Structures are given as C-alpha cells and as structure tokens.
Amino acid sequence: MYAQSTLADRLYEAALVPELWTQTCEQLAVEAGSTTAAIFTFDAEGTHRYVATPNIAGVYEQFAKSELRFKNIRPQKAMEKFPFSFCRDIDFLTPEELEQDVILKEFIQPAGMQWEAGYGFQEPTGHTIIIALLKARHLDNFSHEDIARLNALKPDLARAAYMSSRLAFTEARSMTDTLSMLGLPAAVIGDGGQAILMNEELEALAPRIRTGAGDRLILEGAGARALLDEAIERYKAQAVPTVQSVPILSRDELPPLILHLLPIRRAARDIFSRSMAVLAVTQVGQVGPPDMRVLCGLFDLTPAEAKVARGIAMAHTPEMVAASLNISLETARSHLKRIMQKTGTTRQAELVLLLSGLNAPGMGPGGR
C-alpha cells in the first residue's frame, strides 16, 4: 500500500514516527534547494523543541538554550507580513533590521549560512510552529520558484508539523499512546473507513462528531460529511484526497472545528496496523482570541485563496475583494469557488458564517 515514496508520504510518516524527522528534513532540504531544514515550535515561555538536518541541529541546540532566543524577531515579523505563505528573510526584514539582527550574527552566519526562507503559524493552543530553511553563504538566495515549491508543500508540512508538535516530537508506541499524547479529540480510521479507536475528547464532541452504523464517523452538517466521506473513499482507493482538512461551522456559541486527516504511511503502519489515517480535531479559538491565521495555517488555502478569504471574512463582496486585491472579478470568483469547495460550504453566507468567528490578521486582537 502506498508504495510510491513521495515527500508528502515521508512527512506524514515522520508526523507519527518522529525519529524519522531527521531523514525527512534532509529530503525537504533537497526538494527546496536548501542547505538545511528544520521544524521548531515554541510557547509563550520560550520553550523550544525542534527537529533538523544534522548540519544545523547543533546550532538549534545552542539557540534553544540561549537567552538570545527571546530577541528573535523573525517569526513575528514573518507572520505579520506573510501570514499565509513561505517567505524570505530579506522580504520581511528591512536592511537595517538585517544589519542589527542578533540571530543572523550569532547563529546563522557563524554556521556558514546566510539566506533563510520559512513559514510560521500559530496553533490554537498558542504554540508557534516554524518551518525554516537556510542556504550557505556561497549559494544564491532562495528564488521565487523555490518559494512556490515550498508553498505547494505547505498544507502537508503544516499538518505533519502540527501533529508532531502536539506529540512533542516524541514517538508513541501504540495507537492508544498516540491518542493520549495528542491532547486533542482524535480517532484512528481503519482500512475499511471505520473508527477503530477514539479518545474521550472526541467522544465528548457528540453529537457534532459521532459514530454510526459500522462505526463510521458521522459529522454535523451535510457539507462536512460529504468532504470526510470523499476523503476516506480516496484513501481507500490509495489516492490523495482533494481536501484533507474538514471544517464544521460554529453554532450555538460552540467554536468552529477543523478535522485534520493525516494518512498513515510507510513505517507508521507498524504502529497503526490495518489503519489508513489519524483524524485530529482542532477547536478554533479554544485558547486566546480566534485568528484567521489559524484557519489558513492548518487549512489547505493557497496564499491567493487566503487573501480572498480574508476579504470575505470582512464582509466584502467578490467585487470589493477583486478591487482591493487588484485582480479580475473572474479570478476572485474562481478563488471563492475553491475556498467554498475546501470548506464544504455551498453558499457565500455559509462561508461568512464559518469565517465570522475568526479575526483577519490586523483586525482586532486576534490579528496582532
């Protein structure tokens, strides 16, 4: 099953078998034309966890223990200017900021590196997840083509990094261990499409998410049910689903939910025998003010789609969105159609309802 070994396969394998992240980071670096690759997370107290290619792991170890980590302006600057996509440090830092940047002087340059590209997002618990790549000083900076390749990988990278962050980059030894360590509502989906194991947190979400005949998961809302059923059928056919993150709209003051399907690939099947996917549920806005960057960080929106979604969240019409983004109305409507497909909504009013509980970046406290 899943004999073809793609980078996406390896990302999902490492998400559940974190000891494989070193090899996966090496493959990511090759794919991005980078010298190094790393995924690190940090919380409000500055506690850092990371996985990285061996040629930069020592630097991250030093950085994670250094007081200078509290002076790292890069993640916040990048997420403010490029909340929905990979970017280069020269694109979000001014020449003056680069000249004074302590991270560049004390960690990046002494390691023989010069150029950085990355993507950052916050998960609902408040942890920040960063995917960072560095190039050696004798190489050219990341090209626009490099960034485009990384953005194409972003949904898979974000889901895999999110799962590993929740597991604290620690390998679980069994399906039960994994669901316990996640601290999220979660279930294991068997090869037949049924829920073969679910934790108490998921059971507590009934009737929004429940099991029916044959232990199949049933979601509140026809659109969400259709997206989940389509994804499971495509997994059963050993194909990649069109949508791997399924939203359930907010109602009765209950928060929106995003269901993330992570395919069980390669070595992960040693732990998750006879299983096709792990389903983990994010409760948006559970900690702190809700932020649309959470949705875009963990959802399959392209940078262009995210900008349109931000306009829709601000109650703009497609005409207003097209004008503000300097794109044609046809392009705006095309993006809107894709957003609605990905969110399982059938009318623009439903999409606005989904986004209404999420602040757009720069709009209120959740967007700071």
ZAMARGU-4260 file (C-alpha; in steps of 0.2 Angstrom, whole numbers, plus 5000, padded with zeros to 4 digits):
<rodrens>
0) 5000/5000/5000 | 5006/5017/4996 | 5022/5010/4988 | 5027/5027/4980 | 5038/5036/4992
5) 5034/5055/4990 | 5040/5069/5001 | 5022/5070/5007 | 5022/5052/5012 | 5038/5055/5022
10) 5031/5070/5030 | 5016/5060/5036 | 5027/5045/5041 | 5038/5057/5052 | 5022/5065/5060
15) 5018/5049/5068 | 5036/5041/5069 | 5046/5057/5074 | 5063/5048/5075 | 5062/5049/5056
20) 5061/5068/5055 | 5080/5069/5053 | 5079/5060/5036 | 5063/5069/5031 | 5071/5086/5035
25) 5086/5081/5023 | 5074/5076/5009 | 5064/5093/5012 | 5081/5102/5010 | 5084/5094/4994
30) 5067/5097/4987 | 5069/5116/4992 | 5086/5118/4985 | 5092/5122/5003 | 5107/5118/5014
35) 5097/5114/5030 | 5079/5112/5035 | 5071/5112/5052 | 5054/5112/5061 | 5054/5120/5078
40) 5040/5126/5090 | 5040/5137/5105 | 5027/5143/5118 | 5025/5159/5127 | 5038/5155/5140
45) 5051/5152/5126 | 5052/5134/5127 | 5059/5127/5111 | 5058/5110/5103 | 5065/5106/5086
50) 5069/5093/5073 | 5083/5097/5060 | 5095/5091/5047 | 5111/5086/5056 | 5121/5100/5049
55) 5111/5113/5059 | 5105/5103/5074 | 5119/5109/5085 | 5115/5127/5081 | 5097/5124/5086
60) 5103/5116/5102 | 5113/5131/5106 | 5099/5143/5101 | 5086/5133/5112 | 5096/5136/5127
65) 5102/5154/5124 | 5094/5169/5131 | 5095/5177/5114 | 5080/5167/5108 | 5070/5180/5117
70) 5077/5193/5105 | 5072/5183/5089 | 5060/5195/5079 | 5060/5184/5064 | 5044/5173/5067
75) 5033/5188/5072 | 5039/5199/5058 | 5036/5185/5045 | 5019/5180/5051 | 5014/5199/5051
80) 5019/5202/5033 | 5017/5184/5026 | 5003/5176/5036 | 4998/5163/5023 | 5014/5159/5014
85) 5033/5155/5014 | 5044/5170/5013 | 5062/5175/5013 | 5070/5185/5027 | 5075/5199/5015
90) 5057/5201/5011 | 5051/5204/5029 | 5066/5212/5037 | 5072/5229/5032 | 5091/5231/5028
95) 5093/5240/5044 | 5084/5226/5054 | 5095/5213/5045 | 5111/5223/5049 | 5106/5223/5068
100) 5098/5205/5068 | 5106/5196/5083 | 5100/5179/5076 | 5109/5182/5059 | 5125/5187/5068
105) 5126/5175/5082 | 5119/5159/5075 | 5116/5159/5056 | 5132/5167/5049 | 5143/5158/5061
110) 5136/5141/5055 | 5141/5146/5037 | 5123/5151/5032 | 5117/5167/5025 | 5099/5165/5017
115) 5083/5160/5026 | 5066/5155/5020 | 5052/5150/5031 | 5034/5149/5036 | 5026/5151/5053
120) 5009/5149/5060 | 5001/5148/5077 | 4991/5133/5083 | 4975/5136/5093 | 4984/5132/5110
125) 4996/5147/5107 | 5011/5137/5102 | 5020/5144/5087 | 5026/5132/5073 | 5041/5137/5062
130) 5047/5128/5046 | 5064/5136/5042 | 5077/5133/5029 | 5094/5140/5027 | 5106/5142/5012
135) 5125/5143/5014 | 5133/5160/5011 | 5141/5154/4994 | 5125/5150/4986 | 5111/5161/4979
140) 5096/5166/4989 | 5080/5157/4988 | 5072/5160/4971 | 5053/5164/4968 | 5052/5146/4961
145) 5059/5139/4977 | 5046/5148/4987 | 5032/5142/4975 | 5038/5124/4978 | 5038/5126/4997
150) 5020/5134/4996 | 5014/5119/4986 | 5020/5108/5001 | 5013/5119/5014 | 4997/5110/5018
155) 5006/5094/5020 | 5020/5102/5030 | 5008/5111/5041 | 4998/5096/5046 | 5013/5085/5049
160) 5022/5098/5059 | 5006/5101/5069 | 5004/5083/5073 | 5022/5082/5079 | 5021/5097/5089
165) 5006/5090/5098 | 5016/5074/5101 | 5031/5085/5107 | 5041/5076/5094 | 5040/5060/5104
170) 5036/5043/5096 | 5021/5035/5103 | 5022/5016/5104 | 5004/5012/5101 | 4988/5019/5094
175) 4982/5022/5112 | 4998/5031/5116 | 4996/5042/5102 | 4978/5047/5105 | 4983/5050/5123
180) 4998/5061/5120 | 4989/5072/5107 | 4979/5081/5120 | 4966/5083/5105 | 4950/5075/5101
185) 4956/5061/5089 | 4952/5044/5081 | 4961/5031/5071 | 4952/5027/5054 | 4954/5009/5049
190) 4957/5002/5031 | 4938/5000/5030 | 4934/5018/5034 | 4928/5014/5051 | 4934/5022/5068
195) 4943/5008/5076 | 4949/5019/5091 | 4944/5036/5098 | 4948/5045/5113 | 4937/5053/5127
200) 4940/5070/5120 | 4932/5065/5103 | 4918/5056/5111 | 4914/5072/5121 | 4911/5081/5105
205) 4895/5071/5101 | 4883/5074/5093 | 4894/5086/5082 | 4905/5071/5078 | 4898/5054/5082
210) 4899/5036/5076 | 4885/5027/5067 | 4882/5010/5059 | 4898/5001/5056 | 4907/5013/5067
215) 4908/5026/5053 | 4911/5044/5059 | 4896/5055/5056 | 4899/5074/5056 | 4886/5088/5059
220) 4882/5096/5043 | 4880/5089/5026 | 4895/5098/5018 | 4907/5092/5031 | 4900/5074/5030
225) 4902/5074/5011 | 4920/5080/5012 | 4925/5067/5025 | 4917/5053/5016 | 4925/5058/5000
230) 4942/5059/5008 | 4940/5042/5016 | 4935/5034/5000 | 4950/5041/4991 | 4961/5035/5005
235) 4953/5018/5002 | 4957/5019/4984 | 4975/5024/4988 | 4973/5041/4981 | 4976/5058/4988
240) 4960/5067/4994 | 4955/5083/4987 | 4953/5090/5004 | 4962/5084/5020 | 4956/5097/5032
245) 4937/5097/5035 | 4928/5112/5044 | 4912/5111/5055 | 4904/5128/5057 | 4901/5136/5073
250) 4884/5136/5081 | 4875/5140/5097 | 4891/5148/5103 | 4901/5132/5100 | 4918/5135/5091
255) 4921/5130/5073 | 4930/5114/5072 | 4943/5109/5059 | 4946/5090/5057 | 4963/5085/5050
260) 4966/5069/5041 | 4984/5063/5042 | 4987/5047/5031 | 4996/5033/5039 | 5011/5030/5028
265) 5026/5018/5027 | 5034/5014/5045 | 5019/5022/5054 | 5009/5007/5049 | 5020/4997/5061
270) 5011/5006/5075 | 4994/5009/5066 | 4991/4992/5059 | 4976/4990/5047 | 4973/5009/5048
275) 4973/5022/5034 | 4973/5039/5044 | 4973/5048/5060 | 4959/5061/5062 | 4963/5075/5074
280) 4951/5089/5079 | 4956/5107/5081 | 4944/5118/5091 | 4947/5135/5084 | 4949/5149/5096
285) 4950/5137/5111 | 4964/5147/5118 | 4965/5166/5116 | 4956/5176/5103 | 4952/5167/5087
290) 4963/5171/5072 | 4960/5168/5054 | 4979/5164/5053 | 4975/5148/5062 | 4962/5143/5049
295) 4975/5147/5035 | 4989/5139/5044 | 4981/5122/5046 | 4969/5123/5031 | 4973/5120/5013
300) 4971/5138/5007 | 4984/5144/4995 | 4991/5162/4998 | 4979/5169/4985 | 4964/5160/4992
305) 4968/5166/5009 | 4968/5184/5004 | 4951/5182/4996 | 4945/5173/5012 | 4951/5187/5022
310) 4941/5199/5012 | 4925/5188/5013 | 4928/5187/5032 | 4927/5206/5032 | 4910/5205/5024
315) 4917/5211/5007 | 4908/5206/4991 | 4918/5197/4977 | 4918/5214/4968 | 4926/5223/4983
320) 4938/5209/4985 | 4944/5209/4967 | 4946/5228/4968 | 4956/5228/4984 | 4967/5214/4978
325) 4969/5221/4960 | 4963/5205/4952 | 4949/5202/4940 | 4932/5198/4946 | 4933/5181/4937
330) 4949/5177/4947 | 4941/5182/4963 | 4926/5171/4960 | 4937/5157/4955 | 4946/5158/4971
335) 4930/5160/4981 | 4923/5144/4972 | 4939/5134/4978 | 4938/5141/4996 | 4920/5135/4997
340) 4924/5118/4990 | 4938/5116/5003 | 4927/5122/5017 | 4912/5112/5012 | 4901/5127/5011
345) 4888/5129/4997 | 4883/5147/4999 | 4893/5163/5002 | 4883/5166/5018 | 4888/5149/5025
350) 4907/5154/5021 | 4905/5171/5030 | 4897/5161/5045 | 4912/5150/5046 | 4924/5164/5045
355) 4914/5176/5056 | 4922/5169/5072 | 4939/5171/5065 | 4948/5188/5065 | 4958/5193/5050
360) 4976/5197/5053 | 4976/5216/5058 | 4958/5216/5063 | 4956/5216/5081 | 4967/5207/5095
365) 4967/5190/5087 | 4976/5198/5072 | 4990/5206/5080
</rodrens>
